[in-house]
Amino acid sequence: MGKRWPGFVYEQGEEPDYRFSFANERTFLAWIRTALALLAAGVAVDVVDLSLSDSAQHLLAVLLVVAGLVTALASWGRWALSERAMRRREPLPSFGVAAAFGLVVLAAALVILSGLR
């Protein structure tokens, strides 16, 4: 079998139960869906007329798109760290990005609510 990528994940420990790897992959894909939703929301906010100033609406759109990008990157990092921890038989890492993600979504919702007529 050839080398698997990324090496820092697969070259350590031993193969975990495939069910745990699949569960980790499903979690990763759920976060990717969330990232795609944030990107779509950013595009929608830029197109829909909210009763906000143009600069505030553009800033909100950028915030949502950046949040989508960060979510996609963080989800891959979480997948890799969790997979490596399972291979090493270590405790799974915490995911502190989730709290920041919640705050960004809350802030975006409050701005959108303030712009509704």
Secondary structure, DSSP 8 states (H G I E B T S, - for coil): ----S-HHHHTSS----HHHHHHHHHHHHHHHHHHHHHHHHHHHHHHS--SS-HHHHHHHHHHHHHHHHHHHHHHHHHHHHHHHHHHHT------THHHHHHHHHHHHHHHHHHH--
